[in-house]
């Protein structure tokens, strides 16, 4: 949602349209970067929980070898957008490597295509389509920061709900709802 509605979010947060316009280019890159970092946290924690630090150490060293010259060259040529792009590329590569190796080592997934299509690309594609659809809606809310924030919140909620309905198995949803209702009753 930040990829498509980021400048509106910055404006609603700060009230400064000039700042929102200046961040329009870099915000989607940073949103994708931190999304990749968030996705990588799950396999990273699986590795750490199993005492497997070798992959993390190797990726850390490899990322240094990419980022140090990458930041220098990209910043020199393209400024902050170049640095953000290098950060995005490194985080995306780390996420892809983590997903693959941790799935193969601990989750015993052997189908390379299945790992990326079902766990990364298809959910990403669905979420982006929903968020993009919201970005195409008329900007009736732009004159008021509160209504802009409410619109963005609605976009986020709809994106999350549709993603949950599509990607979480029905049996898991039922278990979650059952646990939630039991938790409420016990209070």
Secondary structure, 3 states (H helix, E strand, C coil): CHHHHHHHHHHHHHCCHHHHHHCHHHHHHHHHHHHHHHHHHHHHHHHHHCCCCHHHHHHHHHHHHHHHHHHHHHHHHHCHHHHHHHHHHHHHHHHHHHHHHHHHHHHCCCCHHHHHHHHHHHHHHHHHHHHHHHHHCCCCCCCCHHHHHHHHHHHHHHHHHHHHHHHCCHHHHHHHHHHHHHHHHHC
